């Protein structure tokens, strides 16, 4: 269920990191539902995703062969993204947003089933 959230962390030159339009739409639909986002909040999150997508792609290219460094740098980038998202959401919404994106990141890294 949370695999689509990977796109929040693994973005290429486009929103969703090369995900199909359907997968990208599903990701945002689930974010909206699970976090109880307004259309305006969701639009702002999409803008933030678009802002961080090239930075994420650069990070993956730069540290492709150094997983430890990539993880450390990705965590810094995630903190910066979360700092931009946090003011847009209530505490409950933000907590759910972090939970969803953290789970997806764990799934992508092979951590899998913390559900």
C-alpha positions as CSV (number, residue, x, y, z in Angstrom):
1,X,0.0,0.0,0.0
2,X,2.8,2.4,0.8
3,X,5.2,1.4,-2.1
4,X,4.0,4.3,-4.2
5,X,5.2,6.7,-1.5
6,X,8.7,5.9,-2.6
7,X,8.3,8.6,-5.2
8,X,8.5,11.2,-2.5
9,X,12.1,10.2,-1.9
10,X,13.1,8.9,-5.3
11,X,12.4,11.6,-7.8
12,X,13.9,12.2,-11.2
13,X,13.5,15.2,-13.4
14,X,9.7,14.9,-13.0
15,X,7.4,14.7,-10.1
16,X,7.3,11.1,-8.9
17,X,10.7,10.1,-10.2
18,X,9.6,8.7,-13.5
19,X,6.6,7.0,-12.1
20,X,3.6,6.5,-14.4
21,X,1.0,9.2,-14.2
22,X,-1.3,6.6,-12.7
23,X,1.1,5.7,-9.9
24,X,1.8,9.4,-9.2
25,X,-1.9,10.1,-9.1
26,X,-2.4,7.2,-6.7
27,X,0.4,8.5,-4.4
28,X,-1.2,11.9,-4.1
29,X,-4.7,10.5,-3.7
30,X,-3.5,8.4,-0.8
31,X,-1.6,11.3,0.7
32,X,-4.7,13.4,0.5
33,X,-6.9,10.8,2.0
34,X,-4.6,9.5,4.7
35,X,-3.4,13.0,5.8
36,X,-6.8,14.6,5.2
37,X,-5.3,17.3,3.0
38,X,-7.2,20.1,1.3
39,X,-6.6,20.6,-2.4
40,X,-4.5,23.7,-1.5
41,X,-2.3,21.7,0.8
42,X,-1.8,18.9,-1.7
43,X,-0.9,21.5,-4.4
44,X,1.7,23.0,-2.2
45,X,3.2,19.5,-1.4
46,X,3.3,18.8,-5.2
47,X,5.3,22.1,-5.6
48,X,7.7,21.1,-2.9
49,X,8.1,17.7,-4.5
50,X,8.9,19.4,-7.8
51,X,11.4,21.6,-6.1
52,X,13.3,18.7,-4.5
53,X,13.1,16.3,-7.5
54,X,16.3,17.6,-9.2
55,X,18.1,17.7,-5.9
56,X,17.1,14.1,-5.2
57,X,18.2,12.9,-8.7
58,X,21.6,14.7,-8.3
59,X,22.1,13.0,-5.0
60,X,21.4,9.6,-6.4
61,X,23.7,10.2,-9.4
62,X,26.5,11.6,-7.2
63,X,26.4,8.8,-4.5
64,X,25.3,5.9,-6.7
65,X,28.2,3.7,-5.4
66,X,28.2,4.9,-1.8
67,X,25.0,3.8,-0.2
68,X,26.0,5.0,3.3
69,X,26.7,8.5,2.0
70,X,23.6,8.5,-0.2
71,X,21.5,7.6,2.9
72,X,23.0,10.4,5.0
73,X,22.5,13.0,2.3
74,X,19.0,11.8,1.5
75,X,18.1,12.1,5.2
76,X,19.3,15.7,5.1
77,X,17.3,16.4,2.0
78,X,14.2,14.8,3.6
79,X,14.6,17.0,6.7
80,X,14.8,20.1,4.4
81,X,11.6,19.0,2.5
82,X,9.8,18.2,5.8
83,X,10.7,21.6,7.1
84,X,8.9,23.1,4.1
85,X,5.9,20.8,4.4
86,X,5.4,21.1,8.1
87,X,4.1,24.7,8.2
88,X,1.4,23.7,5.6
89,X,-0.1,21.0,7.8
90,X,-1.6,20.5,11.2
91,X,0.4,18.5,13.7
92,X,-1.8,15.5,13.1
93,X,-1.5,15.8,9.3
94,X,2.3,16.3,9.4
95,X,2.7,13.3,11.8
96,X,0.8,11.1,9.3
97,X,2.8,12.5,6.3
98,X,6.1,11.6,8.0
99,X,4.8,8.2,8.9
100,X,3.7,7.5,5.4
101,X,6.9,8.7,3.8
102,X,9.1,7.0,6.4
103,X,7.4,3.7,5.8
104,X,7.8,4.0,2.1
105,X,11.5,4.8,2.5
106,X,12.0,1.7,4.7
107,X,10.2,-0.4,2.1
108,X,12.5,0.9,-0.7
109,X,15.6,0.2,1.3
110,X,14.5,-3.4,1.8
111,X,13.3,-2.8,5.3
112,X,9.9,-4.0,4.1
113,X,7.3,-5.0,6.5
114,X,7.1,-2.5,9.4
115,X,3.4,-2.3,8.7
